[in-house]
């Protein structure tokens, strides 16, 4: 919720407010919000627009005005025109019983898209194979916009890094992300 004197908006890519519960960029305005970067007018112009500070955070506002942060705009993965939040994918993968932790990033792919890649750290004494990950039920990974975490399609995505990750016990998996109706992106 905004502090007294502050205002919060959630804006879509076009700058218009999004409906309650929909994710968008968190914008802040008020007397205690920075006016700009000292000696960096170009960066200020990109960050503070019409008095609104563009935080780079992705969040939602509920009907009562409570703010939830769901990710960072710069971390957003775009695939097939869909916005994929790494935190959603991480939550789904982290629900596997043998997974200690996971980090998800987007790797550049064809036509300006990105591929979803998960670096998985198994729990002590455990392993996570492509088959383990493929057979796991990711139904808990359905997001509010109908996206789901699809099945992993490859392991060892970037060979030059794979050896070092293997030394650390980390498995790399490339995931398809799709929609509840079965289309993948």
ZADO-1210 file (C-alpha; in nm, 4 decimals, padded with zeros to 6 digits):
<atoms>
<atom x="00.0000" y="00.0000" z="00.0000" code="UNK" pos="1"/>
<atom x="00.1243" y="00.3510" z="-00.0720" code="UNK" pos="2"/>
<atom x="00.2517" y="00.5661" z="00.2124" code="UNK" pos="3"/>
<atom x="00.0706" y="00.8952" z="00.2742" code="UNK" pos="4"/>
<atom x="00.1539" y="01.1383" z="-00.0069" code="UNK" pos="5"/>
<atom x="00.2716" y="00.8627" z="-00.2420" code="UNK" pos="6"/>
<atom x="00.0934" y="00.7239" z="-00.5440" code="UNK" pos="7"/>
<atom x="00.1405" y="00.3817" z="-00.7040" code="UNK" pos="8"/>
<atom x="00.0367" y="00.2750" z="-01.0526" code="UNK" pos="9"/>
<atom x="00.0816" y="-00.0505" z="-01.2415" code="UNK" pos="10"/>
<atom x="00.1355" y="00.0179" z="-01.6104" code="UNK" pos="11"/>
<atom x="00.1438" y="-00.2051" z="-01.9155" code="UNK" pos="12"/>
<atom x="00.4007" y="-00.1755" z="-02.1977" code="UNK" pos="13"/>
<atom x="00.1948" y="00.1058" z="-02.3553" code="UNK" pos="14"/>
<atom x="00.2073" y="00.3098" z="-02.0321" code="UNK" pos="15"/>
<atom x="-00.1651" y="00.2685" z="-01.9601" code="UNK" pos="16"/>
<atom x="-00.2835" y="00.1396" z="-01.6235" code="UNK" pos="17"/>
<atom x="-00.3605" y="-00.2326" z="-01.6123" code="UNK" pos="18"/>
<atom x="-00.6629" y="-00.3798" z="-01.4308" code="UNK" pos="19"/>
<atom x="-00.6335" y="-00.4850" z="-01.0647" code="UNK" pos="20"/>
<atom x="-00.4483" y="-00.8134" z="-01.0308" code="UNK" pos="21"/>
<atom x="-00.2775" y="-00.7865" z="-01.3711" code="UNK" pos="22"/>
<atom x="00.1044" y="-00.7619" z="-01.3744" code="UNK" pos="23"/>
<atom x="00.2799" y="-00.4530" z="-01.5060" code="UNK" pos="24"/>
<atom x="00.5606" y="-00.2149" z="-01.4223" code="UNK" pos="25"/>
<atom x="00.5414" y="-00.0485" z="-01.0812" code="UNK" pos="26"/>
<atom x="00.5394" y="00.3322" z="-01.1127" code="UNK" pos="27"/>
<atom x="00.5753" y="00.5620" z="-00.8113" code="UNK" pos="28"/>
<atom x="00.5113" y="00.9334" z="-00.7603" code="UNK" pos="29"/>
<atom x="00.5220" y="01.1601" z="-00.4582" code="UNK" pos="30"/>
<atom x="00.7306" y="01.4218" z="-00.2809" code="UNK" pos="31"/>
<atom x="00.9758" y="01.1677" z="-00.1376" code="UNK" pos="32"/>
<atom x="01.0450" y="00.9935" z="-00.4707" code="UNK" pos="33"/>
<atom x="01.3684" y="01.0895" z="-00.6457" code="UNK" pos="34"/>
<atom x="01.3507" y="01.3587" z="-00.9104" code="UNK" pos="35"/>
<atom x="01.6368" y="01.2187" z="-01.1166" code="UNK" pos="36"/>
<atom x="01.9987" y="01.1130" z="-01.1394" code="UNK" pos="37"/>
<atom x="02.2578" y="01.3807" z="-01.0629" code="UNK" pos="38"/>
<atom x="02.4374" y="01.4815" z="-01.3825" code="UNK" pos="39"/>
<atom x="02.2659" y="01.2094" z="-01.5910" code="UNK" pos="40"/>
<atom x="01.9765" y="01.3771" z="-01.7728" code="UNK" pos="41"/>
<atom x="01.9349" y="01.1015" z="-02.0358" code="UNK" pos="42"/>
<atom x="01.8944" y="00.8303" z="-01.7719" code="UNK" pos="43"/>
<atom x="01.6599" y="01.0545" z="-01.5750" code="UNK" pos="44"/>
<atom x="01.4446" y="01.1059" z="-01.8862" code="UNK" pos="45"/>
<atom x="01.4141" y="00.7265" z="-01.9292" code="UNK" pos="46"/>
<atom x="01.3409" y="00.6616" z="-01.5613" code="UNK" pos="47"/>
<atom x="01.1196" y="00.9534" z="-01.4530" code="UNK" pos="48"/>
<atom x="00.8429" y="01.0172" z="-01.7052" code="UNK" pos="49"/>
<atom x="00.5712" y="01.2776" z="-01.6396" code="UNK" pos="50"/>
<atom x="00.6587" y="01.2720" z="-01.2690" code="UNK" pos="51"/>
<atom x="00.6346" y="00.8923" z="-01.2393" code="UNK" pos="52"/>
<atom x="00.9411" y="00.6886" z="-01.1373" code="UNK" pos="53"/>
<atom x="00.9630" y="00.3715" z="-01.3490" code="UNK" pos="54"/>
<atom x="01.1042" y="00.1256" z="-01.0953" code="UNK" pos="55"/>
<atom x="01.1714" y="-00.1674" z="-01.3284" code="UNK" pos="56"/>
<atom x="00.9807" y="-00.3899" z="-01.0850" code="UNK" pos="57"/>
<atom x="00.6899" y="-00.5970" z="-01.2127" code="UNK" pos="58"/>
<atom x="00.3990" y="-00.6064" z="-00.9722" code="UNK" pos="59"/>
<atom x="00.0268" y="-00.6284" z="-00.9224" code="UNK" pos="60"/>
<atom x="-00.2140" y="-00.4149" z="-00.7224" code="UNK" pos="61"/>
<atom x="-00.5150" y="-00.5853" z="-00.5736" code="UNK" pos="62"/>
<atom x="-00.8576" y="-00.4212" z="-00.5459" code="UNK" pos="63"/>
<atom x="-00.7643" y="-00.2854" z="-00.1995" code="UNK" pos="64"/>
<atom x="-00.4447" y="-00.1208" z="-00.3270" code="UNK" pos="65"/>
<atom x="-00.1976" y="-00.3749" z="-00.1872" code="UNK" pos="66"/>
<atom x="00.1152" y="-00.4147" z="-00.3968" code="UNK" pos="67"/>
<atom x="00.2809" y="-00.7507" z="-00.4729" code="UNK" pos="68"/>
<atom x="00.6151" y="-00.7625" z="-00.6527" code="UNK" pos="69"/>
<atom x="00.6308" y="-01.0556" z="-00.8959" code="UNK" pos="70"/>
<atom x="00.9596" y="-00.9911" z="-01.0736" code="UNK" pos="71"/>
<atom x="01.1892" y="-00.7461" z="-01.2486" code="UNK" pos="72"/>
<atom x="01.1157" y="-00.6073" z="-01.5928" code="UNK" pos="73"/>
<atom x="01.4759" y="-00.6609" z="-01.7004" code="UNK" pos="74"/>
<atom x="01.4488" y="-01.0275" z="-01.5967" code="UNK" pos="75"/>
<atom x="01.1298" y="-01.0774" z="-01.7959" code="UNK" pos="76"/>
<atom x="01.1604" y="-01.3492" z="-02.0608" code="UNK" pos="77"/>
<atom x="00.9704" y="-01.2907" z="-02.3833" code="UNK" pos="78"/>
<atom x="00.8886" y="-01.5975" z="-02.5891" code="UNK" pos="79"/>
<atom x="00.6354" y="-01.6120" z="-02.8695" code="UNK" pos="80"/>
<atom x="00.4921" y="-01.2765" z="-02.7610" code="UNK" pos="81"/>
<atom x="00.4255" y="-01.3997" z="-02.4069" code="UNK" pos="82"/>
<atom x="00.5768" y="-01.2528" z="-02.0912" code="UNK" pos="83"/>
<atom x="00.7336" y="-01.5223" z="-01.8743" code="UNK" pos="84"/>
<atom x="00.8380" y="-01.4322" z="-01.5224" code="UNK" pos="85"/>
<atom x="01.1411" y="-01.6308" z="-01.4024" code="UNK" pos="86"/>
<atom x="00.9991" y="-01.6359" z="-01.0495" code="UNK" pos="87"/>
<atom x="00.6938" y="-01.8342" z="-01.1702" code="UNK" pos="88"/>
<atom x="00.9111" y="-02.0916" z="-01.3468" code="UNK" pos="89"/>
<atom x="01.1469" y="-02.1114" z="-01.0478" code="UNK" pos="90"/>
<atom x="00.8542" y="-02.1802" z="-00.8121" code="UNK" pos="91"/>
<atom x="00.7318" y="-02.4650" z="-01.0331" code="UNK" pos="92"/>
<atom x="01.0773" y="-02.6252" z="-01.0688" code="UNK" pos="93"/>
<atom x="01.1531" y="-02.5730" z="-00.6988" code="UNK" pos="94"/>
<atom x="00.8462" y="-02.7859" z="-00.6191" code="UNK" pos="95"/>
<atom x="01.0343" y="-03.0952" z="-00.7447" code="UNK" pos="96"/>
<atom x="01.1284" y="-03.2966" z="-00.4333" code="UNK" pos="97"/>
<atom x="01.4952" y="-03.3338" z="-00.5296" code="UNK" pos="98"/>
<atom x="01.5521" y="-02.9629" z="-00.6109" code="UNK" pos="99"/>
<atom x="01.7310" y="-02.7455" z="-00.3546" code="UNK" pos="100"/>
<atom x="01.7334" y="-02.4280" z="-00.5625" code="UNK" pos="101"/>
<atom x="01.6929" y="-02.3037" z="-00.9171" code="UNK" pos="102"/>
<atom x="01.7705" y="-01.9929" z="-01.1194" code="UNK" pos="103"/>
<atom x="01.5880" y="-01.9210" z="-01.4439" code="UNK" pos="104"/>
<atom x="01.7105" y="-01.6925" z="-01.7216" code="UNK" pos="105"/>
<atom x="01.6218" y="-01.6183" z="-02.0794" code="UNK" pos="106"/>
<atom x="01.8724" y="-01.6985" z="-02.3517" code="UNK" pos="107"/>
<atom x="01.8426" y="-01.5204" z="-02.6858" code="UNK" pos="108"/>
<atom x="01.6779" y="-01.7353" z="-02.9514" code="UNK" pos="109"/>
<atom x="01.5495" y="-01.6789" z="-03.3020" code="UNK" pos="110"/>
<atom x="01.3339" y="-01.3833" z="-03.4116" code="UNK" pos="111"/>
<atom x="01.3895" y="-01.1780" z="-03.0952" code="UNK" pos="112"/>
<atom x="01.2485" y="-01.4499" z="-02.8714" code="UNK" pos="113"/>
<atom x="01.4170" y="-01.6014" z="-02.5705" code="UNK" pos="114"/>
<atom x="01.4443" y="-01.9597" z="-02.4498" code="UNK" pos="115"/>
<atom x="01.3696" y="-02.0419" z="-02.0861" code="UNK" pos="116"/>
<atom x="01.6713" y="-02.2035" z="-01.9193" code="UNK" pos="117"/>
<atom x="01.6755" y="-02.3338" z="-01.5628" code="UNK" pos="118"/>
<atom x="01.9976" y="-02.3946" z="-01.3688" code="UNK" pos="119"/>
<atom x="01.8958" y="-02.6525" z="-01.1084" code="UNK" pos="120"/>
<atom x="02.0885" y="-02.7284" z="-00.7893" code="UNK" pos="121"/>
<atom x="01.9787" y="-03.0685" z="-00.6549" code="UNK" pos="122"/>
<atom x="01.9503" y="-03.1403" z="-00.2837" code="UNK" pos="123"/>
<atom x="02.2518" y="-03.3071" z="-00.1231" code="UNK" pos="124"/>
<atom x="02.2864" y="-03.6634" z="-00.2519" code="UNK" pos="125"/>
<atom x="02.0209" y="-03.6126" z="-00.5217" code="UNK" pos="126"/>
<atom x="02.0399" y="-03.5661" z="-00.8971" code="UNK" pos="127"/>
<atom x="01.7984" y="-03.4133" z="-01.1443" code="UNK" pos="128"/>
<atom x="01.8056" y="-03.5683" z="-01.4881" code="UNK" pos="129"/>
<atom x="01.6227" y="-03.4592" z="-01.7980" code="UNK" pos="130"/>
<atom x="01.3947" y="-03.7612" z="-01.7556" code="UNK" pos="131"/>
<atom x="01.3213" y="-03.6705" z="-01.3897" code="UNK" pos="132"/>
<atom x="01.2282" y="-03.3214" z="-01.4926" code="UNK" pos="133"/>
<atom x="01.0280" y="-03.4395" z="-01.7937" code="UNK" pos="134"/>
<atom x="00.8161" y="-03.6808" z="-01.5890" code="UNK" pos="135"/>
<atom x="00.7463" y="-03.4328" z="-01.3085" code="UNK" pos="136"/>
<atom x="00.3944" y="-03.2827" z="-01.2908" code="UNK" pos="137"/>
<atom x="00.4324" y="-02.9048" z="-01.3219" code="UNK" pos="138"/>
<atom x="00.0599" y="-02.8346" z="-01.2903" code="UNK" pos="139"/>
<atom x="00.1391" y="-02.6196" z="-00.9863" code="UNK" pos="140"/>
<atom x="00.3247" y="-02.3928" z="-01.2272" code="UNK" pos="141"/>
<atom x="00.0120" y="-02.2567" z="-01.3947" code="UNK" pos="142"/>
<atom x="00.0229" y="-01.8790" z="-01.3756" code="UNK" pos="143"/>
<atom x="-00.2687" y="-01.6384" z="-01.3433" code="UNK" pos="144"/>
<atom x="-00.2517" y="-01.5602" z="-01.7146" code="UNK" pos="145"/>
<atom x="-00.2890" y="-01.9263" z="-01.8162" code="UNK" pos="146"/>
<atom x="00.0804" y="-01.9888" z="-01.8917" code="UNK" pos="147"/>
<atom x="00.2253" y="-02.3108" z="-01.7644" code="UNK" pos="148"/>
<atom x="00.5720" y="-02.4502" z="-01.7418" code="UNK" pos="149"/>
<atom x="00.6069" y="-02.6941" z="-02.0262" code="UNK" pos="150"/>
<atom x="00.8269" y="-03.0004" z="-02.0309" code="UNK" pos="151"/>
<atom x="01.2046" y="-02.9656" z="-02.0457" code="UNK" pos="152"/>
<atom x="01.3313" y="-03.0389" z="-02.3937" code="UNK" pos="153"/>
<atom x="01.7094" y="-03.0422" z="-02.3565" code="UNK" pos="154"/>
<atom x="01.9871" y="-03.0532" z="-02.1029" code="UNK" pos="155"/>
<atom x="02.3362" y="-02.9030" z="-02.1177" code="UNK" pos="156"/>
<atom x="02.2053" y="-02.6036" z="-02.3098" code="UNK" pos="157"/>
<atom x="02.5341" y="-02.4139" z="-02.3377" code="UNK" pos="158"/>
<atom x="02.8147" y="-02.6734" z="-02.3772" code="UNK" pos="159"/>
<atom x="03.0982" y="-02.4366" z="-02.2902" code="UNK" pos="160"/>
<atom x="02.9428" y="-02.3814" z="-01.9457" code="UNK" pos="161"/>
<atom x="02.8113" y="-02.7328" z="-01.8904" code="UNK" pos="162"/>
<atom x="03.1362" y="-02.8771" z="-01.7530" code="UNK" pos="163"/>
<atom x="03.1670" y="-02.6080" z="-01.4854" code="UNK" pos="164"/>
<atom x="02.8013" y="-02.6415" z="-01.3887" code="UNK" pos="165"/>
<atom x="02.8451" y="-03.0211" z="-01.3693" code="UNK" pos="166"/>
<atom x="03.1409" y="-02.9713" z="-01.1324" code="UNK" pos="167"/>
<atom x="02.9084" y="-02.7673" z="-00.9098" code="UNK" pos="168"/>
<atom x="02.6317" y="-03.0281" z="-00.9346" code="UNK" pos="169"/>
<atom x="02.4059" y="-02.7947" z="-01.1328" code="UNK" pos="170"/>
<atom x="02.1849" y="-02.9258" z="-01.4132" code="UNK" pos="171"/>
<atom x="02.0854" y="-02.6965" z="-01.6994" code="UNK" pos="172"/>
<atom x="01.7473" y="-02.7570" z="-01.8619" code="UNK" pos="173"/>
<atom x="01.5765" y="-02.5810" z="-02.1507" code="UNK" pos="174"/>
<atom x="01.1987" y="-02.5570" z="-02.1021" code="UNK" pos="175"/>
<atom x="00.9088" y="-02.5011" z="-02.3353" code="UNK" pos="176"/>
<atom x="00.6534" y="-02.2627" z="-02.1971" code="UNK" pos="177"/>
<atom x="00.2973" y="-02.2945" z="-02.3158" code="UNK" pos="178"/>
<atom x="-00.0656" y="-02.2204" z="-02.2602" code="UNK" pos="179"/>
<atom x="-00.3296" y="-02.4312" z="-02.0912" code="UNK" pos="180"/>
<atom x="-00.4829" y="-02.5014" z="-02.4317" code="UNK" pos="181"/>
<atom x="-00.1675" y="-02.6906" z="-02.5317" code="UNK" pos="182"/>
<atom x="00.0043" y="-02.4329" z="-02.7528" code="UNK" pos="183"/>
<atom x="00.3729" y="-02.3768" z="-02.6768" code="UNK" pos="184"/>
<atom x="00.5647" y="-02.0531" z="-02.7053" code="UNK" pos="185"/>
</atoms>
